[in-house]
Amino acid sequence: MPDRPEIVCICGSARFVAEMSAANRALTLAGVIVVSPAVFLRPEGQETDELITNEQKTALGALHLRKIDLADRVLVVNPGGYLGESTSREIAYAHATSKPVSFTDPT
């Protein structure tokens, strides 16, 4: 193992929690340090994110950009090639900060 393992930041839509979790597991088992989005599961039957305010969503988005800053590279989990607004913003930020970006599915 190298002196410092590679650090990968996972990005993707909250609709792909299971896929992001699987990527996190695979990378971690391969000896990679993984940073990923904060995921807050909604209670059964709740259709909106009532527990998180708009201000908190904004703060979480900014926090995720700091996670990209920490990473050596970014892995976008995008089943079917889907890229939402937040993920697209994160990809643009990664490119602007010269972080390599790869995708699980073709875009």
Secondary structure, DSSP 8 states (H G I E B T S, - for coil): --SS--EEEEEE-GGGHHHHHHHHHHHHHTT-EEE--------TT--S-TTS-HHHHHHHHHHHHHHHHH-SEEEEE-GGG---HHHHHHHHHHHHTT--EEESS--
